[in-house]
């Protein structure tokens, strides 16, 4: 029996993203049948109309359709061979049906006007664009996009031959180079070059990472377009626990970059002999995603090595919490340094970012205090605005002005439950730290390797831990992206407590174990980690947004021009 089965957890949660994203294929048979029927109807309509002009025209339509079928068949065989199983059969069939219906609509003027020649020019306009996108977008290396080569080469030549035979060169240009050539030109112009990167290359790299767990292409793009700098972090160590606050963001998504950096650090700390550790979410955003998995491994190793070298001993204060209307802030003093833990009282907020961390660090310098900023990240909500940040600064100012409280922590305990990847919990698992001050009050800090918590779950955890004997409790998540794409939800990941997998019970069990391990605590020390690294940064994010926005603008203009030229060609053929 596996550990998962022993705990009563289904062992089928860890599923490849291709399986999850193909869940929409249920009932795809009907949509596939519709796609086949509409393809047959459109093709037969074009053939019958063209055949009225003679067998030569009918043969040309048949050959044109066959060429497109071959091109698409080769493209799809290549894609499935590369592991692109994420393509939903149902959505693909719907796209085909829409394309076929558009083709049938384009054939209506040929039937109504009694101009069968119009059917000849409808073979490639829709099919060429479809084949081009299939071949060029999903393939990260354009020389392998055979369908793009076939469709873009055959479409103009095919229509030119028809036009010269039917009406001469005057009509050939607008019709032959109407929809197919302009659509191809538009797609080609959308390849906004940035070094060796372009829009379609980037999209192909993203799809390869998301669907096939092959991140090398996307990580090379992030490394080329990202920003260099130092990956910082802090380690708070005592005789009974190690608490890590990394200023590295766990992202962008599985399996790219530092998506699982909390789990990596937890694993390296265990291998280094650290008995019990907890990972918090440093209050940084996706600018601080590391560019590659190798950089994440190196960062985790540096943290583990620093943690086993020993710590100084400074007085450890009990948590002090101040609440505003938007933000709640908990401060824990370690000698002359302050750990500030951001927790939202009502609605969670997303990442604060480097700018907020720098402002709080500067505030600490004015008070002569080293400030470490972590985000509890324990509920869902909007991005923090200036009002929230201003209130946060005010609360931080008050905590720093007051200084350490009179009491101090005299006993502490820790329990840790590393685990397999669940729908809502990553490999760092669950950690609970128990603190008891000299007045006998007990505090719990629980860290779960998850990405946010479902509404109300934070309150449920805090209430359950109070019933276990804690006077206050704070639930934190690491914001891991190790769980993205595993559980089928609209946001791409499951919130802590959303999957109904017994997470609350496991957290309560961890808190109970931390209480049971309470023992003398002679203070704590702090170490800072700084590793030269490469981040996703503003550079990559800006380049990606620029590529996407320019591609959309060009696509819109190309579509308008293509429709105009196609209309001119259709009218010219109808009149002649």
Beta strands, then each sheet from edge to edge (+ up, - down):
strand 1: 227-238
strand 2: 242-246
strand 3: 277-282
strand 4: 320-323
strand 5: 328-334
strand 6: 337-343
strand 7: 370-375
strand 8: 409-417
strand 9: 430-437
strand 10: 442-448
strand 11: 472-477
strand 12: 519-520
strand 13: 524-535
sheet 1: 4+ 5- 6+ 7+ 3- 2- 1+ 13-
sheet 2: 11+ 10+ 9- 8+ 12-
end
